[in-house]
């Protein structure tokens, strides 16, 4: 295996244009949080997203979610409904200020939060502070339905668009639904700043408040004055410079991700046991990660496929383990509408994430697909 080229699940793709913004930060000796790159990155994102959104650049997507909960006044004991099939960063911030996560099952059309399960959850838990829904693997949820349910119940809707920057739902960019949207720029995302995130909001006052809280809630005095608890959540000017350079290639990255998915679809079209992660009509994913599930009754398991690829120095990953199955949340509530095994657990049991690095060559894709086809006797 040592002589085999390593194929990654999704690694950063740098273009060189990022350096001009980094050099500018060095040349002006403005490398700490705040600065021209931070302001520019926020402005670039606001222009790209449109729809009157305001963006606050932060240290991580997790920080953005935490500040969203802080801005709506989440208190100890408040219940928040969250996607179960997601990365832990979607729901962990609920607990930072003493909130109580209750997890909502997925629907099969997009693998995202099921509006029917959300309705059922409101019947079981009438006093709810907020709902946070992730767009899994870059695929939009039924965002208008979920937002309408929240409006009907007078509850704040927060959209975790960490994985779906560049995706649209019914022509509207993800991250713009609900009261807040959140983004992540970790190393494997559609664009990266090495780390970092953003809070998106329709209300400029919320952006100002988020920025204030993210800079340790320091009051406008000549000395260090603090009237409330703040956080060290601001993005550095160097990191923001990387983001500015990456923004110039966001649409190109999305197009390349779609090309990878199309190549997988073509490569597996004669294997009925393999299904790629679905998306609903009217949505356009950013195809961040292409995933597959194996139909019930197959003698091939996800780990068989993962092990075969690993033996050839090819990286894969299991589907996110649902939050309601995590030991840390074993005592939290979970709502599903399908009988028997939950949809999210079923997807976890039968699925895996395929290598989705936009630097993959045709030869790389042929190599990946050939190994998977052999697992199914093709």
C-alpha positions in Angstrom: 0.0 0.0 0.0 2.9 2.3 0.6 3.5 2.8 -3.1 -0.1 3.6 -3.7 -1.2 7.3 -4.1 -3.2 8.4 -1.1 -6.8 9.4 -2.0 -8.4 11.5 0.6 -12.1 11.8 1.6 -12.0 15.6 1.2 -8.8 17.7 1.6 -8.2 21.4 1.4 -7.8 22.8 -2.1 -5.6 25.9 -2.3 -5.3 28.0 -5.4 -2.5 30.5 -4.5 -4.8 33.5 -4.8 -5.3 33.3 -1.0 -1.7 34.4 -0.5 -2.3 38.0 -1.7 -4.7 38.6 1.2 -2.4 36.9 3.6 0.6 39.0 2.4 -1.6 42.1 2.8 -2.2 41.2 6.5 1.5 40.7 7.0 2.5 43.8 5.2 0.1 45.9 7.3 1.1 44.0 10.5 -2.6 43.3 11.0 -2.6 39.6 11.9 -4.8 39.5 15.0 -8.6 39.2 15.1 -10.4 42.0 13.2 -8.9 43.8 10.2 -9.5 44.4 6.5 -9.6 40.8 5.6 -12.2 40.0 8.3 -14.4 42.9 7.1 -13.8 41.9 3.5 -14.6 38.3 4.0 -17.9 39.2 5.7 -18.7 41.6 2.8 -17.8 38.9 0.2 -20.1 36.4 1.9 -23.0 38.9 2.3 -22.7 39.6 -1.5 -22.6 36.0 -2.4 -25.5 34.9 -0.2 -27.6 38.0 -0.9 -31.1 38.2 0.5 -30.2 41.0 2.9 -28.1 38.7 5.0 -25.4 40.0 7.4 -22.4 37.9 8.3 -20.2 37.8 11.4 -16.9 36.0 10.9 -16.0 33.8 13.9 -13.5 31.3 15.1 -15.7 28.3 14.2 -19.1 27.1 13.0 -19.6 25.8 16.5 -19.1 29.4 17.9 -21.7 30.6 15.4 -24.2 28.1 16.7 -23.5 29.0 20.3 -23.9 32.7 19.7 -27.2 32.1 17.9 -28.5 30.4 21.0 -27.0 33.1 23.2 -28.8 35.8 21.1 -32.2 34.2 21.4 -31.7 34.0 25.2 -31.4 30.3 25.7 -31.6 29.5 29.4 -30.9 26.4 31.5 -33.6 23.8 31.1 -34.8 25.2 27.7 -35.6 22.5 25.2 -34.1 22.7 21.7 -35.1 20.3 18.9 -32.1 19.3 16.8 -31.3 17.0 13.9 -30.2 13.5 15.1 -28.3 12.6 11.9 -25.6 15.2 12.0 -22.1 16.0 13.4 -22.1 16.7 17.2 -21.2 20.4 16.6 -24.8 21.0 15.5 -26.2 20.2 18.9 -23.5 20.4 21.4 -23.8 24.2 21.8 -27.3 23.7 23.0 -25.8 22.4 26.2 -23.2 25.2 26.7 -25.8 27.4 28.4 -27.8 24.5 30.0 -30.2 23.8 27.2 -31.6 20.3 26.7 -31.4 18.8 23.2 -34.2 16.6 22.0 -33.4 14.8 18.7 -35.6 14.6 15.6 -35.4 11.7 13.2 -34.6 12.0 9.5 -36.8 11.5 6.5 -35.7 9.4 3.6 -36.1 12.0 0.8 -33.0 14.0 1.9 -31.7 12.3 5.1 -32.5 15.6 6.9 -34.9 16.5 9.7 -38.4 15.0 9.0 -41.1 17.7 9.1 -43.6 15.0 10.3 -41.3 14.0 13.2 -40.9 17.7 14.1 -44.7 18.1 14.2 -44.9 15.0 16.4 -42.2 16.4 18.7 -44.2 19.6 19.3 -47.1 17.5 20.4 -44.9 15.8 22.9 -42.9 18.8 24.0 -45.1 21.9 23.9 -42.6 24.3 25.5 -39.6 24.6 23.1 -37.1 27.4 22.7 -35.7 26.7 19.2 -35.1 24.2 16.4 -31.8 23.7 14.7 -31.6 21.7 11.5 -28.5 20.6 9.6 -28.3 20.3 5.8 -26.6 16.9 5.8 -23.6 16.5 3.5 -24.5 19.6 1.6 -28.1 18.5 0.8 -30.8 21.0 1.7 -33.6 19.9 4.1 -37.2 20.7 3.4 -36.4 24.1 4.8 -39.6 25.9 4.0 -41.7 23.2 5.7 -39.6 23.2 8.8 -39.5 27.0 9.0 -43.3 27.1 8.6 -43.8 24.6 11.4 -41.6 26.7 13.7 -43.5 29.8 12.8 -46.8 28.1 13.6 -45.4 27.2 17.1 -43.7 30.6 17.7 -40.3 29.0 17.9 -37.0 30.2 16.5 -35.6 28.2 13.5 -31.8 28.0 13.1 -30.3 26.6 9.9 -26.9 24.8 10.3 -25.5 25.3 6.8 -22.0 24.3 7.8 -21.9 21.6 5.1 -24.1 23.3 2.5 -22.5 26.6 1.5 -23.3 27.1 -2.2 -26.4 24.9 -2.1 -29.9 26.3 -2.9 -33.4 25.3 -1.9 -36.1 26.4 -4.4 -33.7 28.9 -5.7 -32.8 30.4 -2.3 -29.3 29.9 -0.8 -29.0 27.8 2.2 -28.1 29.7 5.4 -30.9 32.2 4.7 -33.8 30.3 6.2 -34.9 31.0 9.8 -33.6 33.6 12.2 -30.0 32.5 11.9 -27.8 30.5 9.6 -24.4 29.2 10.4 -21.4 28.3 8.2 -18.1 26.4 8.8 -14.8 26.7 7.0 -13.0 23.6 8.4 -10.3 21.9 6.3 -12.7 19.5 4.5 -15.5 21.9 3.8 -16.5 23.2 0.3 -14.2 26.2 1.0 -11.8 26.4 3.9 -9.9 28.9 6.0 -8.2 26.1 7.9 -10.8 26.7 10.6 -13.4 29.4 11.2 -17.1 29.9 10.7 -19.8 32.6 10.2 -23.1 33.6 11.7 -25.7 34.7 9.2 -28.6 36.9 10.2 -31.3 39.1 8.5 -30.9 41.7 11.3 -27.8 43.9 11.4 -28.3 44.5 15.1 -27.9 40.7 15.7 -24.6 40.9 13.7 -23.4 43.7 15.9 -24.4 41.9 19.0 -22.7 38.7 17.9 -19.5 40.6 17.1 -19.6 42.3 20.5 -20.1 38.9 22.4 -17.3 37.3 20.2 -14.8 40.0 21.4 -15.2 39.3 25.1 -18.2 41.6 25.4 -15.9 44.6 25.9 -17.8 47.8 26.4 -16.8 51.0 24.5 -14.7 52.5 27.3 -11.1 53.6 27.5 -10.5 50.8 30.0 -11.7 47.2 29.9 -15.3 47.3 30.9 -17.6 44.2 30.9 -21.3 44.2 31.7 -21.9 40.6 30.5 -20.0 37.4 29.7 -18.3 37.3 26.3 -16.2 34.9 24.3 -13.0 34.8 22.3 -14.8 33.8 19.1 -13.5 36.3 16.5 -11.8 35.2 13.3 -8.2 36.2 12.8 -7.3 38.5 9.9 -5.0 35.9 8.4 -7.6 33.2 8.5 -10.1 35.6 6.9 -7.6 36.3 4.2 -7.6 32.6 3.2 -11.4 32.8 3.1 -11.4 35.8 0.8 -9.2 33.9 -1.7 -11.3 30.8 -1.4 -14.5 32.7 -2.1 -13.3 33.4 -5.6 -13.5 29.6 -6.3 -16.6 28.6 -4.4 -18.8 28.0 -7.5 -16.0 26.1 -9.2 -15.7 23.8 -6.2 -19.4 23.1 -6.2 -19.3 22.3 -9.9 -16.3 19.9 -9.3 -18.1 18.2 -6.5 -21.2 17.6 -8.7 -18.9 16.1 -11.4 -17.6 13.6 -8.8 -21.1 12.6 -7.8 -22.1 12.2 -11.5 -19.1 10.0 -12.0 -20.1 7.8 -9.1 -23.7 7.6 -10.4 -22.5 6.5 -13.8 -20.1 4.0 -12.2 -22.7 2.3 -10.1 -25.7 2.5 -12.4 -25.8 -1.3 -13.0 -25.5 -2.1 -9.3 -29.0 -1.9 -7.8 -27.7 -2.6 -4.3 -26.0 0.9 -4.3 -27.9 4.1 -3.7 -26.3 7.5 -3.5 -27.5 10.0 -0.9 -30.7 11.5 -2.3 -31.9 15.1 -2.7 -35.3 16.5 -3.2 -36.8 18.2 -6.3 -36.3 21.9 -6.2 -33.0 21.7 -4.3 -29.5 22.0 -5.6 -27.0 20.5 -3.2 -23.3 21.6 -3.1 -22.5 17.9 -3.3 -20.0 18.3 -0.4 -19.7 14.6 0.2 -21.1 11.9 -2.0 -22.4 9.0 0.2 -23.8 5.6 -0.6 -26.1 3.2 1.1 -26.2 -0.6 0.5 -29.7 -2.0 0.1 -30.9 -4.5 2.7 -30.3 -8.1 1.8 -26.9 -7.5 0.3 -24.0 -9.7 1.4 -21.8 -6.6 1.3 -21.5 -4.3 4.3 -20.3 -0.7 4.4 -17.2 -1.9 6.3 -16.5 -4.4 3.5 -16.3 -1.5 1.1 -14.4 0.8 3.5 -11.8 -2.0 4.3 -11.3 -2.7 0.6 -10.7 0.9 -0.2 -8.5 1.4 2.9 -6.3 -1.6 1.7 -5.6 0.5 -1.4 -4.8 3.7 0.6 -8.2 5.3 -0.1 -9.9 7.2 2.7 -13.6 6.8 3.5 -15.8 7.5 6.5 -18.9 6.1 8.1 -22.1 8.1 8.0 -22.5 10.4 11.1 -23.6 8.3 14.0 -26.9 9.7 15.0 -26.9 11.9 18.1 -29.7 9.9 19.8 -27.3 6.9 19.7 -24.4 8.7 21.2 -23.5 7.7 24.8 -23.3 11.3 25.9 -27.0 11.8 24.9 -28.4 8.5 26.0 -30.9 10.1 28.4 -32.1 12.7 25.9 -35.4 12.5 24.1 -35.7 11.3 20.5 -38.8 11.5 18.2 -39.4 9.4 15.1 -42.5 8.6 13.1 -41.5 5.4 11.3 -42.0 2.3 13.4 -39.1 0.1 14.2 -35.6 1.2 13.6 -35.3 4.9 13.0 -34.5 6.3 9.6 -31.3 7.9 10.9 -30.1 4.7 12.4 -30.9 2.8 9.3 -28.9 5.2 7.1 -26.0 5.0 9.6 -26.1 1.2 9.5 -26.1 0.9 5.7 -24.1 3.9 4.6 -20.6 5.3 4.1 -19.1 8.5 2.7 -17.2 8.2 -0.5 -13.9 10.0 -1.4 -15.1 13.4 -2.6 -11.9 15.4 -3.0 -12.2 17.8 -6.0 -8.5 17.1 -6.8 -9.3 13.5 -7.7 -8.3 12.7 -11.3 -10.2 10.5 -13.7 -7.7 7.8 -12.8 -8.4 8.2 -9.1 -12.1 7.9 -9.7 -11.6 4.8 -11.9 -9.5 3.3 -9.1 -12.2 4.0 -6.4 -15.1 2.8 -8.5 -13.3 -0.4 -9.7 -12.6 -1.5 -6.1 -16.2 -0.8 -5.0 -17.6 -2.7 -8.1 -15.4 -5.7 -7.2 -16.9 -5.8 -3.7 -20.3 -6.4 -5.5 -18.9 -9.0 -7.9 -18.7 -6.6 -10.9 
